[in-house]
Structure formats: C-alpha cells, structure tokens
Amino acid sequence: MTTATMGTKRKVETMPENAFAPHPGLKVWLGEGLVPVEEAVINVFDHALLYGDGIFEGIRIYRGRIFKEQEHVQRFLESAKVIRLNLPMDAEQLSRAMHETMRANGVTGDGYIRLIATRGVGALGISIRRTANPSIVIIVDKIALYPAEVYERGLHCIISAINRNHVNSLNPRIKSLNYLNNVLAKAEAQALGADEAIMLGIDGHVCECTGDNLFVIRRGELLTPGRWEGILEGITRGVVMELARKRGMTVLETSLVRHDLLIAEECFATGTAAEIVPITEINKILIGDGKPGRITRQLMEDFVTYRNAN
C-alpha cells in the first residue's frame, strides 16, 4: 500500500432523499437547439462555471402561457447589457426558443422556465476579452420553492448577519449567476432552523430576502424597500404593488430598518417562484398575531386571479 492510499477510506456521500434529479425525457435548450437533459453539458472552461459570469431569469408558466414574458426578456437583455455580454439571440429569438422548449416538454399547464446566458468558453483568468461563444440555456420544468404548509403558517425568518451586496460592487438589479451572497445568507437561516433570511445593506437598511422582495404592512399602508436600497426590481413585486393600489391602499417605496420589520402588522415576500408568501416570525418575534394577515391573504387571492387572467 502506498502512502497515497493509506489511512481511512474516504466516505462517499449519497444524495439525500429530497435531492433534485431531472426527470427522464426532459429536453433542454442549449446553444442553438434542444438536447436531452443527459446530454446538456457546459464546457468546464466556460466563465459561467469558472467565475459565475453570466445571467439568468426565472419565469412562470400559467395555463400554458408565459407570465410577463416581455418584462422578463427585457430584464434579461438589460442584465446582459450592463455586464457587457453580447447575447447570441435577440428578444424575438429568445421568446421563440422558450416556446419551443415548452412544446418539446409537453407543457400546456403550469410550469417554470430558467433562462440562462453564459459568458462562454475562455482562458483561465477573468478577462472577458479572452472568451468566446456565449451560450443560451433554457430549462422548462416544475418548481415549488416552499411546501404548501408554509403558505398556511408563514415563513419563519432571521435577519442575516450577511449584508446584501452593495450596488456599487454587484448591483442586485443584475440577475447574475453569482448568487453566493444569497446562498450564504440562506444557509445561515437554515442552520439556525429558520426558513429564510432577510438581508440588510451595509447601512442597516432592509433590502430583501435571499430570493424574494419584501413588504410590510403598517397602519394599512404597504411599504417596501426602494429600488435605491440594493434590491432586485422584481416583476412579481410590481404586480403586487399594482394590485394593492387597485384596492385603494397607499403603497410606498421607502427606507426600512429592522425595527420596522419587527413592529409590522403584517409582512410577506414576493418572487416569481414564491409568488406571495406570508412572513409570520422574524428573529423569533411574532409578526402581528403570528398568523398570515388579512391583507396578505387578500393580495394572495388577488394575485391568483391576476395570474390566471394574464
């Protein structure tokens, strides 16, 4: 036995029961067309893998229709422009490819699209001048960010010790493939037995959750961190603000601190995958009476009606 093989045999980790595995037969758009998911591979020298250099969008499908398709594609194009990524497809081509991927997977009801652009294959080193052939990836599948019972009891959150990226370092309005900031905050919450983390900026102002925008209700007003606070300008966020105004509510984009969270009458998060999910506990302190609030539930119902009609 050589020195390299001496000692305790390394334990091989197995996938946990709740680990994800793509279902057989799934077709994925990669590059210029559809391939079986088993054949959908990315070059190990792609800067998306080496440096998280790329962008994405998460998009819902309801009743066979892509929800807010133009808005998502536009935000995708804007993210690409800001990071100086020359996409190989324009808006019309991206839309056609998403619909083709839906058809290939037989999606006629509800579903989820993950639209991705990678920087492309390049040399080791971060210079984008030494990369070529950006790649488009489109995955169409199902998504369930939280189990159904969470929508009944509400999320239990912590206020993370990990600050949100500053807008002058990596602006959260860019849907970047580099989500380590969010991943670490989520991992912190889960390690502490919570469902989700709320992230603050370096100035102590409330930003958002790890993957969702944040709202609080106080004295009948709907308050949400302003776009200047370092948040993603969420598409579901915009819909919820529109729905609240239709109900005659005052909706304010403003600066919030942790005190505002803890004294809120109601609190909830919004996002493409989560839709609207109540928050009923923050740092072990109950929000309101510790149950999803009346206004939150009404907005949840309004959103379902809206999404099914659009």
N, C-alpha and C positions, 0 to 999 in steps of 0.2 A: 504493500500500500504506500503510495507516495504521500508527501506532506500535503499536497493539494486535496487529497481525498480523505485524509484522517479527520477524526472528530465526529461530532454529532451530525447525523444526516439531516439535511435541511427539510423542514416541514413544507409540504406543498399545500398551498391554500386552495380550497374549493369555493365555488361560487355560492353565496348564501341563497336561501330559498327565494328571497324576494328580488334577486338579481335579475336584470333585464337580459333577455336574449331575443333577437329579432325572429319573427315567425317565418317558417319556411315559405318560400314563394314570393316574399316581398321583393318588389322591384324598386331600384333607386336610380335617380338621375345622377350621372357622374360624367362631367365633361361635356360631351356632345350628345349623349343619349342614355337610354335605360339599360341597366345591367342587373342581374340577380344580386341580392344583398351579399351573398357569399363571395361575389367577385368584385365588389365595390371596395377598392383599395386605394390608399393615398401613398404617394412616394414618401419615403422616410426623410427625404431632403426638402419636402415642401415646408415653407416657412410657417405655415399654419401649425404644423406639428412641432417644429423647432422653436418657434417663438410666440405662438398664439397669434400669428399675424394673419388676420382675416376678419370677416364679419358674418353676422347671421341675422335671421328674423325667425320668430316663432309666429305662426299664423293658424288660426282656427278655420275649420270647415264645419258649417252647419247646414244640414239638409242638402248636402251636395254642392253648396255654394261657398266660395272663399270669402270669409268675413273681412270687410275693409281691405280688399285686395289692393286697390290703388294706393291707399295710405301706407300699407306695409312695403310695397315695392318702392314707393318714393323714399321712405325712410332708409331702405336698403341702399338705394342709389346715393343718398346723401351721406351715409356712413362710408361708402366706398370713396366718394369724392374727398372727404375730409382726411382719410388715411392714404390718399394718393394711389388708390387701387383702380387700375383700368380694367373694368369688367369685360369679359368676352361676349356678353349678351346685354341687349338693351331691355327697357321695360316691357315691351311687347313680347320679346322672345322669352323673357323670364316668366311672364304670365302663361304663355303657350306651354312652356316646359312644365310648369306646376300642374296645369290641367291635364297634360299628357300623363304625368306621373300618377295623378288621381285615377285616371281611366285605367291605367295599367294595373293598378291595385284594386280596382273594382269599388272605389269609394264613392258611394252615392248618398250616404247619410252624413253622420258627424265624423270628424277626424282632425288631424293636426299636421301641419306642414312645417318642416325645418328647412329653411332656405339658407345656404351657406356659400360663401366665396372665400377661397384660399388665395394667398399671395402667389403661390406657385412654387415650383422647384427652384432651388437656389443653392449657392455655395454656403458653407459654414461661415457665419458672420452675419450681422444684422442688416447690411446694406441692401436696400430694395433694388439697387441698380444691378445686382448680380442674381436676380430672379427672373423667371420667365414662365409664361403659360399659366396664368391664374385659372383656377378650376371652380366650376359651379357644381354644388351638390344639392340635391333635393330629396328629402325623405318625407314620405307620406305614411302616417301611421296613427295610432291612438295615443292619447295622453290623459293621465289622471294625476295631477300634481298632489292632491290631498285626497284621502279617503272621504266617503260621504259623511261619516260621523263628525269630521272636523267642521263641516259647514253647519252642523247642528249645535255643537258645543262651542265653536270658535277656536281660533288659534291661540296657543299659549306661547308668548314671545319673550325674549330677553332684549335688552338694549346692549348691542355688541360693544366689546372693547376695541374692536377693529373699525377704524374710521373708513368712511367711503372715500374712494379716490377723489382727489381734488380735480376740479375742472381743468386746471392748467397742467395736470400730469397726464391723466387719461380721462377725458370727458365722458361721463356715463351716457350722454346722448348718442355716443357711438356704440352700436351693438357689436362690440369687439369679441373675438373668440377668446381673448384673455380675460377670464372671469375669476381669476384666483382670489381677488379681493372679496368677491361674493362667496366663493366656495369656502374660504376660511371662516367667514362670519357664520355661515350656515352650519359648518362643522362644530363651531363653538356652541351654537344653540343646541344642537343635537347632543353634544357631550354633557350639557347641563340639563338634559331632559326636556327641553323645550322644542316646539315645532319649528320656530322661525326666529330670525334675528332682525332687529331694527337697527339700521346703521345711521350714525351721526357723521357730520362733516367735521373737519378739524377745528371749526369754530364752535362746535357743540350744537349746531342746528340740526334738526331732524332732516334726513334725506329720504330714505325709502327702505323697504325690506330687501332681502338678498336677490329677489327676482320680481318684486311687485312694488307698485306705487302705494302710497299710504294716505289715508284720510282719517280725520277725526270730526266728530260732531259735538258742538258745544253751543248751548242756548239756541238750538235749532239751526245753526249755521254749519255749512260744510266747509271744512278747512283742509287744505293740502299744501305741502311744501312747494314753493315756487320753483319754476324752471331754473332760476339762477342758483339754486341750492345744490346743484350737482346731482340731478335726478335724470332718469330716462323719461323723455316726453312720451309717456305711454299712450297707446291708442285706446285701450280699454279705459284708461284714466279720463281721456277726453270724452268718451261716450257717457261715462258716469256723471261727469260734470254737466253735460247737456241734459241728461235725464233728471238730475236734481233741480236744475233751473226750470225745467218744464213743470215740476211740482211746486214751483214758487219759492224754492229755497235760495238763500243767499249763499253763493259759492265764492270762496276767496282763496287765491294763491297767496301764501304768506310765509313768513319765517316762524317755525315752531321749535321749541326746545323740549327736553324730556319732561319737564313739569306739565306742559300742555298735553302730552300723551297720558300721563297718569291721572289727570283730573278730567279727562274727556268723558262725556256721557256715553258715547259710542265710538268705536274705532273699527276700521276694516281696511283690507288690502285689495288691490285690483291688478290684474295682469291677464295677458292672453291665455295662459294655461290655467291660472287660478280662477279667472273671471272675477267674481266678488266673493271674498271670504271674510267672515267676521273675525275680529280680534277681541278676545274677552279677558285676557290676562297678560300683563306686562311686568316683568321682574317680580312675579308672584303677587302682584297687586291687581285686584279685580277692576275691570273697566265697567263702569255702570254697576249693574247688579250681577255681573259675571256671566250674562247670557247675551246672545246676539240681540241687538236692539231693534226697536220697531222700525226706525227709518232705514237701517241697514237691510232688514228683511224686505222692506218695500222696494228699495233700489235693486235688490237681488231679483225680485219678481219682475220689475220693470226691465231689467237687462235681458232676462229670458225672453220676454215679449219682443223687445227690440231686435235681439239677435235672430229670432225666428222670422222676423219680417223683413230683414235686410240681407 
